Amino acid sequence: MYRYDEFDATLVKERVDQFRNQVERRLSGALTEEQFKPLRLMNGLYLQLHAYMLRVAIPYGSLSSKQMRKLAHIARNYDKGYGHFTTRQNLQFNWPALVDVPDILDELAEVEMHAIQTSGNCIRNVTSDQYGGAAADEVADPRPYGEMIRQWSTFHPEFSFLPRKFKIAITASDNDRAAVRVHDIGLRLHKNDVGKVGFEVIVGGGLGRTPYVGHTIRSFLPEENLLSYLEAVLRVYNLSGRRDNKYKARIKILLNAEGPEEFARLVEAEWAQIKDNGIDLLRAEISRIQNYFAPPPFEKLAVESVEMNEQRAVDGDFDRWLRVNTVAHKISGYAIVNVSLKAIGGIPGDITDAQMEAVADIAERYSHDEIRATHEQNLVLPHVKKGDLYIVYKRLKAACLDTANIGLVSDIIACPGLDYCALANTRSIPIAQRISERFANLGLQEELGELKIKISGCINACGHHHVGHIGILGVDKKGEEFYQVTLGGSGGADASIGEIAGRGLSSNEVVDAVEKLVAFYRHAKIPNERFLDTYRRIGAEPFKEALYAAA
């Protein structure tokens, strides 16, 4: 993992001291809430429906055990004993008292964490493939590039007040696990015909009121040109993006107004003027950052573990957990472990202080002290010996973190909705809970296969409903909570925006509606076909008919 240098440490400490003074002025009445708002947002502090919320940055999703224990300590001592992992690989505390926030930020700084650029019209926390450095299918570890972007973008004077918030994601696999095509900039690491590492640059993706899949504006960008090219994209956006209407201020609106070809031309013209100005990455600097992410000291192990196979033969629950929650590792004898934060009937993404400490203990002992947060609101232990998988499973089970549902129907993304958010129209959490309870049978879930349900409480789409195989959007209908269903979305390499199925459904109807869609899928599918594949094969109409039949 990257470790702070003296500049990082000084920068974060000075920001905490600055904000402590700003909070004191707000509490004394010297600042009004309106005057305080831009200051708190620059430090990741929101004012939600019932209380302040602090959003903590987890750059490219990587955490150490020490950092996770600090988050547990903060949850226990400054909040209500839990935190909430988000689709930006961040963690939110929903109930901090304003007077305590500077102390929380001080404590985060002790373990090289902060809340900088988790809000505001700036470059937000850079997200990445949660399997970086471990995945069998990756070209290279994407996280060092995330760190390079973090260092370059933090407090960048030119990009601190963009027309709107700006999100960058990186993947290093054709199997996109970072949803790069629905970000302001998506970067896909790959190799060209001569084996050189570089990026496909995808611009103009995004969800919200006007969802778009991004466009590739450069098929191959050499890695050393990464920062100068990003600067060119952001300069074009900063100069030409709309500032008169926040709903039309994102780069996706500019790109679609100009057209992808013209936008690419503008970027290339800007890049030609700045790329020789010394911002490009030297090989030595790339290597320096990559050294922070050097692989841990893996052991030489057999491909399979006799102990693991013996345990799976006698423990059916462990066998299912292995099939569903573990992924192939690039090193023989190791596995990647997904930790579900979607217990049946639970709140998606929530984790208690005790569970945080349990994960920290397991990671320290069995995963080379590494933890990853995912954009699907789960956690990952990236480097676990196959011979240790049974004890890891048992320890996760003791912490109620053993649900075998990764990628299945109850692995639901849901925003906090009207239970917390002042912008929401409807509740998201109770709908997610009721759907997971309806499909509580893990055997049935595994039989159904990959089925991604995503729920947003308003059009801002924090629950990514547009790219759910089944998406659910909360809408207000004359003061009542209704839900609009979309079908056929995907946030993967085959990214697509879901189609609206039809009329809105009441909160009493929506769970039954999901069950109808799943029942029709089971009837219509062919062997080994995912829900999304069936939808794309036969089209929307049969699903719509099934959804609204006898309604």
URNOR-V161085 format. One record per residue. N is the residue number from 1. RES is the residue in three letters. SS is DSSP state (@ for helix, = for strand, . for the rest). PHI is phi as a letter, one per 40 degrees, with the letter a starting at -180 (none if undefined). Layout:
# URNOR-V161085
n->N res->RES ss->SS phi->PHI
n->N res->RES ss->SS phi->PHI
This chain:
# URNOR-V161085
n->1 res->MET ss->. phi->none
n->2 res->TYR ss->. phi->c
n->3 res->ARG ss->. phi->b
n->4 res->TYR ss->. phi->d
n->5 res->ASP ss->. phi->c
n->6 res->GLU ss->@ phi->c
n->7 res->PHE ss->@ phi->c
n->8 res->ASP ss->@ phi->d
n->9 res->ALA ss->@ phi->c
n->10 res->THR ss->@ phi->c
n->11 res->LEU ss->@ phi->d
n->12 res->VAL ss->@ phi->c
n->13 res->LYS ss->@ phi->c
n->14 res->GLU ss->@ phi->c
n->15 res->ARG ss->@ phi->c
n->16 res->VAL ss->@ phi->c
n->17 res->ASP ss->@ phi->c
n->18 res->GLN ss->@ phi->c
n->19 res->PHE ss->@ phi->c
n->20 res->ARG ss->@ phi->d
n->21 res->ASN ss->@ phi->c
n->22 res->GLN ss->@ phi->c
n->23 res->VAL ss->@ phi->c
n->24 res->GLU ss->@ phi->d
n->25 res->ARG ss->@ phi->c
n->26 res->ARG ss->@ phi->c
n->27 res->LEU ss->@ phi->c
n->28 res->SER ss->@ phi->c
n->29 res->GLY ss->. phi->g
n->30 res->ALA ss->. phi->c
n->31 res->LEU ss->. phi->b
n->32 res->THR ss->. phi->c
n->33 res->GLU ss->@ phi->c
n->34 res->GLU ss->@ phi->c
n->35 res->GLN ss->@ phi->c
n->36 res->PHE ss->@ phi->c
n->37 res->LYS ss->@ phi->d
n->38 res->PRO ss->@ phi->c
n->39 res->LEU ss->@ phi->c
n->40 res->ARG ss->@ phi->c
n->41 res->LEU ss->@ phi->c
n->42 res->MET ss->. phi->c
n->43 res->ASN ss->. phi->b
n->44 res->GLY ss->. phi->g
n->45 res->LEU ss->= phi->b
n->46 res->TYR ss->= phi->b
n->47 res->LEU ss->= phi->b
n->48 res->GLN ss->. phi->c
n->49 res->LEU ss->. phi->c
n->50 res->HIS ss->. phi->b
n->51 res->ALA ss->. phi->a
n->52 res->TYR ss->= phi->c
n->53 res->MET ss->= phi->b
n->54 res->LEU ss->= phi->b
n->55 res->ARG ss->= phi->b
n->56 res->VAL ss->= phi->c
n->57 res->ALA ss->. phi->c
n->58 res->ILE ss->. phi->b
n->59 res->PRO ss->@ phi->d
n->60 res->TYR ss->@ phi->f
n->61 res->GLY ss->@ phi->g
n->62 res->SER ss->= phi->c
n->63 res->LEU ss->= phi->b
n->64 res->SER ss->= phi->c
n->65 res->SER ss->@ phi->c
n->66 res->LYS ss->@ phi->c
n->67 res->GLN ss->@ phi->c
n->68 res->MET ss->@ phi->c
n->69 res->ARG ss->@ phi->c
n->70 res->LYS ss->@ phi->c
n->71 res->LEU ss->@ phi->c
n->72 res->ALA ss->@ phi->c
n->73 res->HIS ss->@ phi->c
n->74 res->ILE ss->@ phi->c
n->75 res->ALA ss->@ phi->d
n->76 res->ARG ss->@ phi->c
n->77 res->ASN ss->@ phi->c
n->78 res->TYR ss->@ phi->b
n->79 res->ASP ss->. phi->b
n->80 res->LYS ss->. phi->b
n->81 res->GLY ss->. phi->g
n->82 res->TYR ss->= phi->a
n->83 res->GLY ss->= phi->b
n->84 res->HIS ss->= phi->b
n->85 res->PHE ss->= phi->c
n->86 res->THR ss->. phi->b
n->87 res->THR ss->. phi->c
n->88 res->ARG ss->. phi->b
n->89 res->GLN ss->. phi->f
n->90 res->ASN ss->. phi->b
n->91 res->LEU ss->= phi->b
n->92 res->GLN ss->= phi->b
n->93 res->PHE ss->= phi->b
n->94 res->ASN ss->. phi->c
n->95 res->TRP ss->. phi->b
n->96 res->PRO ss->. phi->c
n->97 res->ALA ss->. phi->c
n->98 res->LEU ss->@ phi->d
n->99 res->VAL ss->@ phi->c
n->100 res->ASP ss->@ phi->c
n->101 res->VAL ss->@ phi->d
n->102 res->PRO ss->@ phi->d
n->103 res->ASP ss->@ phi->c
n->104 res->ILE ss->@ phi->c
n->105 res->LEU ss->@ phi->c
n->106 res->ASP ss->@ phi->c
n->107 res->GLU ss->@ phi->c
n->108 res->LEU ss->@ phi->c
n->109 res->ALA ss->@ phi->c
n->110 res->GLU ss->@ phi->c
n->111 res->VAL ss->. phi->b
n->112 res->GLU ss->. phi->g
n->113 res->MET ss->. phi->b
n->114 res->HIS ss->. phi->a
n->115 res->ALA ss->. phi->b
n->116 res->ILE ss->. phi->c
n->117 res->GLN ss->. phi->g
n->118 res->THR ss->. phi->c
n->119 res->SER ss->. phi->a
n->120 res->GLY ss->. phi->g
n->121 res->ASN ss->. phi->c
n->122 res->CYS ss->. phi->a
n->123 res->ILE ss->= phi->c
n->124 res->ARG ss->. phi->c
n->125 res->ASN ss->. phi->d
n->126 res->VAL ss->. phi->c
n->127 res->THR ss->= phi->b
n->128 res->SER ss->= phi->a
n->129 res->ASP ss->. phi->c
n->130 res->GLN ss->. phi->c
n->131 res->TYR ss->. phi->c
n->132 res->GLY ss->. phi->d
n->133 res->GLY ss->. phi->g
n->134 res->ALA ss->. phi->b
n->135 res->ALA ss->= phi->c
n->136 res->ALA ss->. phi->c
n->137 res->ASP ss->. phi->b
n->138 res->GLU ss->. phi->c
n->139 res->VAL ss->. phi->c
n->140 res->ALA ss->. phi->a
n->141 res->ASP ss->. phi->c
n->142 res->PRO ss->. phi->c
n->143 res->ARG ss->@ phi->c
n->144 res->PRO ss->@ phi->d
n->145 res->TYR ss->@ phi->c
n->146 res->GLY ss->@ phi->c
n->147 res->GLU ss->@ phi->c
n->148 res->MET ss->@ phi->c
n->149 res->ILE ss->@ phi->c
n->150 res->ARG ss->@ phi->c
n->151 res->GLN ss->@ phi->c
n->152 res->TRP ss->@ phi->c
n->153 res->SER ss->@ phi->c
n->154 res->THR ss->. phi->c
n->155 res->PHE ss->. phi->f
n->156 res->HIS ss->. phi->d
n->157 res->PRO ss->. phi->c
n->158 res->GLU ss->. phi->c
n->159 res->PHE ss->. phi->b
n->160 res->SER ss->. phi->c
n->161 res->PHE ss->. phi->b
n->162 res->LEU ss->. phi->c
n->163 res->PRO ss->. phi->d
n->164 res->ARG ss->. phi->a
n->165 res->LYS ss->. phi->d
n->166 res->PHE ss->= phi->b
n->167 res->LYS ss->. phi->b
n->168 res->ILE ss->= phi->b
n->169 res->ALA ss->= phi->b
n->170 res->ILE ss->= phi->b
n->171 res->THR ss->= phi->b
n->172 res->ALA ss->. phi->b
n->173 res->SER ss->. phi->a
n->174 res->ASP ss->. phi->c
n->175 res->ASN ss->. phi->c
n->176 res->ASP ss->. phi->c
n->177 res->ARG ss->. phi->b
n->178 res->ALA ss->. phi->b
n->179 res->ALA ss->. phi->f
n->180 res->VAL ss->@ phi->c
n->181 res->ARG ss->@ phi->c
n->182 res->VAL ss->@ phi->b
n->183 res->HIS ss->. phi->b
n->184 res->ASP ss->. phi->d
n->185 res->ILE ss->= phi->b
n->186 res->GLY ss->= phi->b
n->187 res->LEU ss->= phi->b
n->188 res->ARG ss->= phi->b
n->189 res->LEU ss->= phi->c
n->190 res->HIS ss->= phi->a
n->191 res->LYS ss->= phi->b
n->192 res->ASN ss->. phi->c
n->193 res->ASP ss->. phi->c
n->194 res->VAL ss->. phi->b
n->195 res->GLY ss->. phi->g
n->196 res->LYS ss->. phi->c
n->197 res->VAL ss->= phi->c
n->198 res->GLY ss->= phi->a
n->199 res->PHE ss->= phi->b
n->200 res->GLU ss->= phi->c
n->201 res->VAL ss->= phi->b
n->202 res->ILE ss->= phi->b
n->203 res->VAL ss->= phi->b
n->204 res->GLY ss->. phi->g
n->205 res->GLY ss->. phi->c
n->206 res->GLY ss->= phi->i
n->207 res->LEU ss->. phi->b
n->208 res->GLY ss->. phi->g
n->209 res->ARG ss->. phi->c
n->210 res->THR ss->. phi->b
n->211 res->PRO ss->. phi->c
n->212 res->TYR ss->= phi->b
n->213 res->VAL ss->. phi->c
n->214 res->GLY ss->. phi->c
n->215 res->HIS ss->= phi->b
n->216 res->THR ss->= phi->c
n->217 res->ILE ss->= phi->b
n->218 res->ARG ss->= phi->a
n->219 res->SER ss->= phi->c
n->220 res->PHE ss->= phi->a
n->221 res->LEU ss->= phi->b
n->222 res->PRO ss->= phi->d
n->223 res->GLU ss->@ phi->d
n->224 res->GLU ss->@ phi->c
n->225 res->ASN ss->@ phi->c
n->226 res->LEU ss->@ phi->d
n->227 res->LEU ss->@ phi->c
n->228 res->SER ss->@ phi->c
n->229 res->TYR ss->@ phi->c
n->230 res->LEU ss->@ phi->d
n->231 res->GLU ss->@ phi->c
n->232 res->ALA ss->@ phi->c
n->233 res->VAL ss->@ phi->d
n->234 res->LEU ss->@ phi->c
n->235 res->ARG ss->@ phi->c
n->236 res->VAL ss->@ phi->c
n->237 res->TYR ss->@ phi->c
n->238 res->ASN ss->@ phi->c
n->239 res->LEU ss->@ phi->c
n->240 res->SER ss->@ phi->b
n->241 res->GLY ss->. phi->c
n->242 res->ARG ss->. phi->c
n->243 res->ARG ss->. phi->b
n->244 res->ASP ss->. phi->c
n->245 res->ASN ss->. phi->a
n->246 res->LYS ss->@ phi->c
n->247 res->TYR ss->@ phi->c
n->248 res->LYS ss->@ phi->b
n->249 res->ALA ss->. phi->c
n->250 res->ARG ss->. phi->c
n->251 res->ILE ss->@ phi->c
n->252 res->LYS ss->@ phi->c
n->253 res->ILE ss->@ phi->c
n->254 res->LEU ss->@ phi->c
n->255 res->LEU ss->@ phi->c
n->256 res->ASN ss->@ phi->c
n->257 res->ALA ss->@ phi->c
n->258 res->GLU ss->@ phi->c
n->259 res->GLY ss->. phi->g
n->260 res->PRO ss->@ phi->d
n->261 res->GLU ss->@ phi->c
n->262 res->GLU ss->@ phi->c
n->263 res->PHE ss->@ phi->c
n->264 res->ALA ss->@ phi->c
n->265 res->ARG ss->@ phi->c
n->266 res->LEU ss->@ phi->c
n->267 res->VAL ss->@ phi->c
n->268 res->GLU ss->@ phi->c
n->269 res->ALA ss->@ phi->c
n->270 res->GLU ss->@ phi->c
n->271 res->TRP ss->@ phi->c
n->272 res->ALA ss->@ phi->d
n->273 res->GLN ss->@ phi->c
n->274 res->ILE ss->@ phi->b
n->275 res->LYS ss->. phi->c
n->276 res->ASP ss->. phi->c
n->277 res->ASN ss->. phi->c
n->278 res->GLY ss->. phi->g
n->279 res->ILE ss->. phi->c
n->280 res->ASP ss->. phi->c
n->281 res->LEU ss->. phi->c
n->282 res->LEU ss->. phi->c
n->283 res->ARG ss->@ phi->d
n->284 res->ALA ss->@ phi->c
n->285 res->GLU ss->@ phi->c
n->286 res->ILE ss->@ phi->d
n->287 res->SER ss->@ phi->c
n->288 res->ARG ss->@ phi->c
n->289 res->ILE ss->@ phi->c
n->290 res->GLN ss->@ phi->c
n->291 res->ASN ss->@ phi->c
n->292 res->TYR ss->@ phi->c
n->293 res->PHE ss->. phi->b
n->294 res->ALA ss->. phi->d
n->295 res->PRO ss->. phi->d
n->296 res->PRO ss->. phi->c
n->297 res->PRO ss->. phi->c
n->298 res->PHE ss->. phi->c
n->299 res->GLU ss->. phi->c
n->300 res->LYS ss->. phi->c
n->301 res->LEU ss->. phi->b
n->302 res->ALA ss->. phi->c
n->303 res->VAL ss->. phi->d
n->304 res->GLU ss->. phi->b
n->305 res->SER ss->. phi->b
n->306 res->VAL ss->@ phi->c
n->307 res->GLU ss->@ phi->c
n->308 res->MET ss->@ phi->c
n->309 res->ASN ss->@ phi->c
n->310 res->GLU ss->@ phi->c
n->311 res->GLN ss->@ phi->c
n->312 res->ARG ss->@ phi->c
n->313 res->ALA ss->@ phi->c
n->314 res->VAL ss->@ phi->b
n->315 res->ASP ss->. phi->b
n->316 res->GLY ss->@ phi->c
n->317 res->ASP ss->@ phi->c
n->318 res->PHE ss->@ phi->c
n->319 res->ASP ss->@ phi->c
n->320 res->ARG ss->@ phi->c
n->321 res->TRP ss->@ phi->d
n->322 res->LEU ss->@ phi->c
n->323 res->ARG ss->@ phi->c
n->324 res->VAL ss->@ phi->c
n->325 res->ASN ss->@ phi->b
n->326 res->THR ss->= phi->b
n->327 res->VAL ss->= phi->b
n->328 res->ALA ss->= phi->c
n->329 res->HIS ss->= phi->b
n->330 res->LYS ss->. phi->c
n->331 res->ILE ss->. phi->b
n->332 res->SER ss->. phi->d
n->333 res->GLY ss->. phi->g
n->334 res->TYR ss->= phi->b
n->335 res->ALA ss->= phi->a
n->336 res->ILE ss->= phi->c
n->337 res->VAL ss->= phi->b
n->338 res->ASN ss->= phi->c
n->339 res->VAL ss->= phi->b
n->340 res->SER ss->. phi->c
n->341 res->LEU ss->. phi->b
n->342 res->LYS ss->. phi->b
n->343 res->ALA ss->. phi->d
n->344 res->ILE ss->. phi->d
n->345 res->GLY ss->. phi->g
n->346 res->GLY ss->. phi->c
n->347 res->ILE ss->. phi->c
n->348 res->PRO ss->. phi->d
n->349 res->GLY ss->. phi->g
n->350 res->ASP ss->= phi->c
n->351 res->ILE ss->= phi->a
n->352 res->THR ss->= phi->c
n->353 res->ASP ss->@ phi->c
n->354 res->ALA ss->@ phi->c
n->355 res->GLN ss->@ phi->c
n->356 res->MET ss->@ phi->d
n->357 res->GLU ss->@ phi->c
n->358 res->ALA ss->@ phi->c
n->359 res->VAL ss->@ phi->c
n->360 res->ALA ss->@ phi->c
n->361 res->ASP ss->@ phi->c
n->362 res->ILE ss->@ phi->c
n->363 res->ALA ss->@ phi->c
n->364 res->GLU ss->@ phi->c
n->365 res->ARG ss->@ phi->c
n->366 res->TYR ss->@ phi->b
n->367 res->SER ss->. phi->b
n->368 res->HIS ss->. phi->f
n->369 res->ASP ss->. phi->g
n->370 res->GLU ss->= phi->b
n->371 res->ILE ss->= phi->b
n->372 res->ARG ss->= phi->b
n->373 res->ALA ss->= phi->c
n->374 res->THR ss->. phi->b
n->375 res->HIS ss->. phi->c
n->376 res->GLU ss->. phi->c
n->377 res->GLN ss->. phi->g
n->378 res->ASN ss->. phi->b
n->379 res->LEU ss->= phi->b
n->380 res->VAL ss->= phi->b
n->381 res->LEU ss->= phi->b
n->382 res->PRO ss->= phi->c
n->383 res->HIS ss->= phi->b
n->384 res->VAL ss->= phi->b
n->385 res->LYS ss->= phi->c
n->386 res->LYS ss->@ phi->d
n->387 res->GLY ss->@ phi->c
n->388 res->ASP ss->@ phi->b
n->389 res->LEU ss->@ phi->c
n->390 res->TYR ss->@ phi->c
n->391 res->ILE ss->@ phi->c
n->392 res->VAL ss->@ phi->c
n->393 res->TYR ss->@ phi->d
n->394 res->LYS ss->@ phi->c
n->395 res->ARG ss->@ phi->c
n->396 res->LEU ss->@ phi->c
n->397 res->LYS ss->@ phi->c
n->398 res->ALA ss->@ phi->c
n->399 res->ALA ss->. phi->c
n->400 res->CYS ss->. phi->f
n->401 res->LEU ss->. phi->b
n->402 res->ASP ss->. phi->b
n->403 res->THR ss->. phi->c
n->404 res->ALA ss->. phi->c
n->405 res->ASN ss->. phi->a
n->406 res->ILE ss->. phi->c
n->407 res->GLY ss->. phi->g
n->408 res->LEU ss->. phi->b
n->409 res->VAL ss->. phi->c
n->410 res->SER ss->. phi->c
n->411 res->ASP ss->. phi->c
n->412 res->ILE ss->. phi->c
n->413 res->ILE ss->= phi->c
n->414 res->ALA ss->= phi->a
n->415 res->CYS ss->. phi->c
n->416 res->PRO ss->. phi->c
n->417 res->GLY ss->@ phi->g
n->418 res->LEU ss->@ phi->c
n->419 res->ASP ss->@ phi->c
n->420 res->TYR ss->. phi->b
n->421 res->CYS ss->. phi->c
n->422 res->ALA ss->. phi->c
n->423 res->LEU ss->. phi->c
n->424 res->ALA ss->. phi->c
n->425 res->ASN ss->. phi->c
n->426 res->THR ss->. phi->a
n->427 res->ARG ss->. phi->c
n->428 res->SER ss->. phi->b
n->429 res->ILE ss->@ phi->c
n->430 res->PRO ss->@ phi->c
n->431 res->ILE ss->@ phi->c
n->432 res->ALA ss->@ phi->c
n->433 res->GLN ss->@ phi->c
n->434 res->ARG ss->@ phi->c
n->435 res->ILE ss->@ phi->c
n->436 res->SER ss->@ phi->c
n->437 res->GLU ss->@ phi->c
n->438 res->ARG ss->@ phi->c
n->439 res->PHE ss->. phi->b
n->440 res->ALA ss->. phi->c
n->441 res->ASN ss->. phi->c
n->442 res->LEU ss->@ phi->c
n->443 res->GLY ss->@ phi->c
n->444 res->LEU ss->@ phi->c
n->445 res->GLN ss->@ phi->d
n->446 res->GLU ss->@ phi->c
n->447 res->GLU ss->@ phi->c
n->448 res->LEU ss->@ phi->c
n->449 res->GLY ss->. phi->g
n->450 res->GLU ss->. phi->c
n->451 res->LEU ss->. phi->a
n->452 res->LYS ss->. phi->c
n->453 res->ILE ss->= phi->b
n->454 res->LYS ss->= phi->b
n->455 res->ILE ss->= phi->b
n->456 res->SER ss->= phi->b
n->457 res->GLY ss->. phi->c
n->458 res->CYS ss->. phi->a
n->459 res->ILE ss->. phi->c
n->460 res->ASN ss->. phi->c
n->461 res->ALA ss->. phi->g
n->462 res->CYS ss->. phi->c
n->463 res->GLY ss->. phi->c
n->464 res->HIS ss->. phi->f
n->465 res->HIS ss->@ phi->c
n->466 res->HIS ss->@ phi->d
n->467 res->VAL ss->@ phi->b
n->468 res->GLY ss->. phi->c
n->469 res->HIS ss->. phi->d
n->470 res->ILE ss->= phi->b
n->471 res->GLY ss->= phi->b
n->472 res->ILE ss->= phi->b
n->473 res->LEU ss->= phi->b
n->474 res->GLY ss->= phi->c
n->475 res->VAL ss->= phi->b
n->476 res->ASP ss->= phi->c
n->477 res->LYS ss->= phi->b
n->478 res->LYS ss->. phi->f
n->479 res->GLY ss->. phi->g
n->480 res->GLU ss->= phi->b
n->481 res->GLU ss->= phi->c
n->482 res->PHE ss->= phi->b
n->483 res->TYR ss->= phi->b
n->484 res->GLN ss->= phi->b
n->485 res->VAL ss->= phi->b
n->486 res->THR ss->= phi->b
n->487 res->LEU ss->= phi->b
n->488 res->GLY ss->. phi->g
n->489 res->GLY ss->. phi->c
n->490 res->SER ss->= phi->a
n->491 res->GLY ss->. phi->b
n->492 res->GLY ss->. phi->c
n->493 res->ALA ss->. phi->c
n->494 res->ASP ss->. phi->c
n->495 res->ALA ss->. phi->d
n->496 res->SER ss->= phi->a
n->497 res->ILE ss->. phi->c
n->498 res->GLY ss->. phi->c
n->499 res->GLU ss->= phi->c
n->500 res->ILE ss->= phi->c
n->501 res->ALA ss->. phi->c
n->502 res->GLY ss->. phi->i
n->503 res->ARG ss->. phi->c
n->504 res->GLY ss->. phi->c
n->505 res->LEU ss->= phi->b
n->506 res->SER ss->= phi->c
n->507 res->SER ss->. phi->c
n->508 res->ASN ss->. phi->c
n->509 res->GLU ss->. phi->c
n->510 res->VAL ss->@ phi->c
n->511 res->VAL ss->@ phi->c
n->512 res->ASP ss->@ phi->c
n->513 res->ALA ss->@ phi->c
n->514 res->VAL ss->@ phi->c
n->515 res->GLU ss->@ phi->c
n->516 res->LYS ss->@ phi->c
n->517 res->LEU ss->@ phi->c
n->518 res->VAL ss->@ phi->c
n->519 res->ALA ss->@ phi->c
n->520 res->PHE ss->@ phi->c
n->521 res->TYR ss->@ phi->d
n->522 res->ARG ss->@ phi->c
n->523 res->HIS ss->@ phi->c
n->524 res->ALA ss->@ phi->c
n->525 res->LYS ss->. phi->c
n->526 res->ILE ss->. phi->b
n->527 res->PRO ss->. phi->d
n->528 res->ASN ss->. phi->g
n->529 res->GLU ss->. phi->b
n->530 res->ARG ss->. phi->c
n->531 res->PHE ss->@ phi->d
n->532 res->LEU ss->@ phi->c
n->533 res->ASP ss->@ phi->c
n->534 res->THR ss->@ phi->c
n->535 res->TYR ss->@ phi->d
n->536 res->ARG ss->@ phi->c
n->537 res->ARG ss->@ phi->c
n->538 res->ILE ss->@ phi->b
n->539 res->GLY ss->. phi->g
n->540 res->ALA ss->@ phi->c
n->541 res->GLU ss->@ phi->d
n->542 res->PRO ss->@ phi->c
n->543 res->PHE ss->@ phi->c
n->544 res->LYS ss->@ phi->c
n->545 res->GLU ss->@ phi->c
n->546 res->ALA ss->@ phi->c
n->547 res->LEU ss->@ phi->c
n->548 res->TYR ss->@ phi->b
n->549 res->ALA ss->. phi->c
n->550 res->ALA ss->. phi->f
n->551 res->ALA ss->. phi->c
